[in-house]
Amino acid sequence: MGYLPGAMNAFEWFLTAVYGAAMNWLSELLGVRMLGYPYMQRAYLAAVCIAVIGPLVGTFLVHREMSMIGDTLAHTAFAGVAVGLFLNTTLSLALPPLLTALVVAVVAALLVEVLVEYADAYTDMSLAIVLTGGFALGSVLISATGGDIAVGIDAYLFGTLATVSTASVGLLLAMTGLVTGVVALAYRPLLYVTFDETAARAARIDVPLFNRLLVVLTAFVVVSAIQIMGVILVAAMLVVPVATATGARSFKRSLVFGVLAAEIAVIAGVTLSYVYGLAAGGSVVLAAIVVYVLVLVGRRVRSNAGRAGFGWRQGPGTGISTNSTRSPEPDGGREDE
């Protein structure tokens, strides 16, 4: 395990000598002092990572009508944080709460799949069981310590910029690379399973395996985002940017547009959170909703202008669609895209 301290030292060097130096230069160039503060530099880097993996996984979930699983795993991650703080308090351990949150969230994600596959429980029923059970476990552990861990858990409930440590950013970068790599490698099977499970089974794709893979990736995303977004709002990054990208001509484009919408939202939200002293998670979610509304209005204006004959009407070869609610092409669009 000697490579872990070495990897951490290398990351700290990158965070300070490369990324930190670039942000300091940008701070001086723009005259924006907050970009030169190390904790804000970490917050921006963490937020940018969240904006990548949230829509990357959320796009599959939304098109499978499983968007509420993010909320379910967020509440079970809350229980995982409570487990870590409880063990640290009662047994004098030094477990990272995010590690216990990840373990509990992954177990909960697999439990949802087991309930659907083997207990013959409907998806929404299994989600409700796991969500309420996870939140109940967290509340019991808090009360079992006489409320001693309640202060420590508040940051995970509502999200904060100040607690984004170097180790947390390193973990988030590692998870971003892992989630992005897995989605890239398993893109085709995940796409088949998302749009047509029957055809996927006929093509001899292991549907249960990729269902489990998707929910485990969701658990990774939730735990990655929980420190900035908080338990209550973390599921929004799996849904709102994806809704903003609705109407893209292909599934790949919806992925790209969802990530772009999320990046705009997190940068605006983190900035507003610092400038006005607002909750980080709430600021990011509200910014994401504003982006969604602006895009929705823009589509409506374009659609109305097209019907009025102002030159934006869709015609052969124009590539402009006036229908913002249609599903993207499951094959990723035309071959030349």
Secondary structure as the mmCIF struct_conf table of DSSP 4:
data_model
#
loop_
_struct_conf.conf_type_id
_struct_conf.id
_struct_conf.beg_label_comp_id
_struct_conf.beg_label_asym_id
_struct_conf.beg_label_seq_id
_struct_conf.end_label_comp_id
_struct_conf.end_label_asym_id
_struct_conf.end_label_seq_id
TURN_TY1_P TURN_TY1_P1 GLY A 2 GLY A 2
HELX_RH_AL_P HELX_RH_AL_P1 TYR A 3 TRP A 13
HELX_RH_PI_P HELX_RH_PI_P1 PHE A 14 GLY A 20
HELX_RH_AL_P HELX_RH_AL_P2 ALA A 21 LEU A 30
TURN_TY1_P TURN_TY1_P2 GLY A 31 GLY A 31
HELX_RH_3T_P HELX_RH_3T_P1 ARG A 33 GLY A 36
BEND BEND1 TYR A 37 TYR A 37
HELX_RH_AL_P HELX_RH_AL_P3 PRO A 38 HIS A 63
TURN_TY1_P TURN_TY1_P3 ARG A 64 GLU A 65
TURN_TY1_P TURN_TY1_P4 SER A 67 MET A 68
HELX_RH_AL_P HELX_RH_AL_P4 ILE A 69 LEU A 91
HELX_RH_AL_P HELX_RH_AL_P5 PRO A 97 GLU A 117
TURN_TY1_P TURN_TY1_P5 TYR A 118 TYR A 118
BEND BEND2 ALA A 119 ALA A 119
HELX_RH_AL_P HELX_RH_AL_P6 THR A 123 ALA A 144
TURN_TY1_P TURN_TY1_P6 THR A 145 ILE A 149
HELX_RH_AL_P HELX_RH_AL_P7 ALA A 150 PHE A 158
BEND BEND3 LEU A 161 LEU A 161
TURN_TY1_P TURN_TY1_P7 ALA A 162 THR A 163
HELX_RH_AL_P HELX_RH_AL_P8 THR A 166 LEU A 185
TURN_TY1_P TURN_TY1_P8 ALA A 186 ALA A 186
HELX_RH_AL_P HELX_RH_AL_P9 TYR A 187 PHE A 195
HELX_RH_AL_P HELX_RH_AL_P10 GLU A 197 ALA A 202
TURN_TY1_P TURN_TY1_P9 ALA A 203 ARG A 204
HELX_RH_AL_P HELX_RH_AL_P11 VAL A 207 MET A 229
TURN_TY1_P TURN_TY1_P10 VAL A 231 ALA A 235
HELX_RH_AL_P HELX_RH_AL_P12 ALA A 236 THR A 244
TURN_TY1_P TURN_TY1_P11 ALA A 245 GLY A 247
BEND BEND4 ARG A 249 ARG A 249
STRN STRN1 SER A 250 SER A 250
HELX_RH_AL_P HELX_RH_AL_P13 PHE A 251 TYR A 276
TURN_TY1_P TURN_TY1_P12 GLY A 277 GLY A 277
HELX_RH_AL_P HELX_RH_AL_P14 ALA A 280 ARG A 307
TURN_TY1_P TURN_TY1_P13 ALA A 308 GLY A 309
BEND BEND5 PHE A 310 GLY A 311
BEND BEND6 ARG A 313 ARG A 313
TURN_TY1_P TURN_TY1_P14 PRO A 316 THR A 318
BEND BEND7 THR A 322 THR A 322
TURN_TY1_P TURN_TY1_P15 SER A 324 THR A 325
BEND BEND8 ARG A 326 ARG A 326
HELX_LH_PP_P HELX_LH_PP_P1 SER A 327 PRO A 328
STRN STRN2 GLU A 329 GLU A 329
TURN_TY1_P TURN_TY1_P16 PRO A 330 ASP A 331
BEND BEND9 GLY A 333 GLY A 333
TURN_TY1_P TURN_TY1_P17 GLU A 335 ASP A 336
#
